[in-house]
Amino acid sequence: MKLGRVHAIDFKNESDSLTIGEAVDCARTTMPELHEWMMKMGQHRNQVLQDRVTHQSMCEVLRWMNQPEELAGVLPLYLAMTQIRDAEGRRVGLEWVATWQARNLTIYANLRERMKLGARWLVIYGADHVAPLIQWLLDSREVDLASVSDFLL
């Protein structure tokens, strides 16, 4: 692509003691109704994505994935996870979501640190991280955003 430079902006805190799998497993035993809802939601989202990948071009899939309603579509799952408690009442879901949001904020900070005024950037990120990143960039009022969908032919 003849890019002058590629920047890595991800951050994963290796000291994180709780995984998403552990939080979800906790919900299975302490909050079975919430766990069932989360599993159904995840399965539905995965099935819709798989159907699109099977029947549409990659450009069509990427355009769909980058629509605001799709970008924000996973946020109810993360918000629901904040309700997960273990058998002792510890908010394990909230702890995991807080770590996930700290990662998102670090990604945002890393991106803003590297951006130069007037420069154009293409940011490629995983779907679950895009909605908060876009929201914070908009809220900063320091950058103009264009959707990747505007450039996919």
C-alpha positions in Angstrom: 0.0 0.0 0.0 3.1 2.2 -0.1 2.4 3.4 3.5 5.1 5.5 5.0 4.5 3.9 8.4 2.3 1.5 10.2 1.6 2.0 13.9 0.6 -0.6 16.4 -1.8 0.8 19.0 -3.2 -2.2 20.7 -2.7 -2.9 24.4 -3.2 -6.1 26.3 -2.4 -6.0 30.0 -0.7 -9.4 30.6 -1.4 -9.1 34.4 -5.2 -9.3 33.8 -6.2 -12.1 36.1 -9.7 -12.7 34.8 -10.6 -13.8 31.3 -13.9 -13.3 29.5 -14.4 -17.1 29.5 -14.1 -17.2 33.3 -16.6 -14.4 33.7 -19.1 -16.2 31.3 -18.5 -19.5 33.1 -19.3 -17.8 36.3 -22.6 -16.6 34.8 -23.4 -20.1 33.8 -23.5 -21.2 37.5 -24.6 -18.1 39.3 -26.9 -16.4 36.8 -28.2 -19.1 34.4 -30.8 -16.9 32.8 -28.3 -14.1 32.0 -25.9 -16.8 30.7 -28.5 -18.2 28.4 -29.4 -14.8 27.0 -25.7 -14.0 26.4 -25.2 -17.3 24.6 -28.3 -16.8 22.4 -27.2 -13.2 21.6 -23.7 -14.3 20.7 -24.9 -17.3 18.6 -27.3 -15.1 16.7 -24.7 -12.5 15.9 -22.2 -15.2 14.8 -24.9 -16.8 12.6 -25.8 -13.5 10.9 -22.1 -12.8 10.2 -21.6 -16.3 8.9 -24.6 -16.0 6.6 -23.3 -12.7 5.2 -19.8 -14.0 4.7 -21.2 -17.0 2.8 -23.5 -15.0 0.5 -21.9 -11.6 0.1 -18.7 -10.1 -1.2 -16.1 -9.0 1.4 -16.8 -5.4 0.6 -20.5 -5.9 1.3 -19.7 -7.6 4.6 -17.3 -4.9 5.6 -19.9 -2.2 4.7 -22.5 -4.0 6.8 -20.1 -4.5 9.8 -19.2 -0.8 9.8 -22.8 0.5 10.0 -23.4 2.3 13.3 -26.1 -0.1 14.4 -23.9 -3.1 13.8 -20.8 -1.5 15.5 -22.9 -0.8 18.6 -24.7 -4.1 18.4 -22.4 -5.9 20.8 -22.5 -3.3 23.5 -25.6 -4.7 25.2 -23.7 -7.9 25.8 -20.9 -6.1 27.5 -23.3 -4.0 29.6 -25.1 -7.2 30.6 -21.8 -8.7 31.7 -21.5 -6.0 34.3 -24.2 -7.9 36.2 -22.3 -11.1 36.6 -21.4 -12.0 40.2 -19.7 -15.0 41.5 -21.0 -17.2 44.4 -19.5 -14.8 46.9 -21.0 -11.7 45.3 -17.9 -10.4 43.7 -18.7 -8.5 40.5 -16.5 -10.6 38.2 -18.3 -9.4 35.1 -17.9 -5.8 36.0 -14.2 -6.4 36.7 -13.7 -8.0 33.3 -15.7 -5.2 31.4 -13.6 -2.6 33.3 -10.4 -4.2 32.1 -11.9 -4.4 28.5 -12.8 -0.7 28.7 -9.3 0.2 30.1 -7.9 -1.6 27.1 -10.1 0.4 24.8 -9.1 3.7 26.4 -5.4 2.8 26.1 -6.0 2.0 22.4 -7.6 5.4 22.0 -4.8 7.1 23.9 -2.2 5.3 21.8 -3.9 6.4 18.6 -4.3 10.1 19.6 -0.7 10.2 20.7 0.5 9.2 17.3 -1.9 11.3 15.2 -0.6 14.5 13.8 -2.8 17.5 13.0 -3.9 17.4 9.3 -2.8 13.9 8.7 -5.1 11.2 7.4 -5.3 7.8 9.1 -6.8 4.5 8.3 -7.5 2.6 11.5 -8.3 -1.1 11.3 -9.6 -2.6 14.5 -11.6 -5.6 15.8 -15.4 -5.1 15.7 -15.9 -5.1 19.5 -13.4 -2.3 20.0 -14.5 0.0 17.1 -17.7 1.4 18.6 -16.1 2.9 21.8 -13.1 4.1 19.7 -15.3 5.9 17.3 -17.4 7.4 20.1 -14.3 8.7 21.9 -12.8 10.1 18.7 -16.1 11.9 18.0 -16.4 13.1 21.6 -12.8 14.5 21.5 -13.9 17.0 18.8 -10.3 17.0 17.6 -10.7 14.7 14.6 -13.0 14.4 11.6 -14.1 10.8 11.0 -15.1 9.2 7.7 -16.5 5.7 7.7 -14.6 3.0 5.8 -17.9 2.2 4.1 -17.5 5.5 2.2 -14.4 4.1 0.6 -15.4 0.5 -0.1 -16.6 0.1 -3.7 
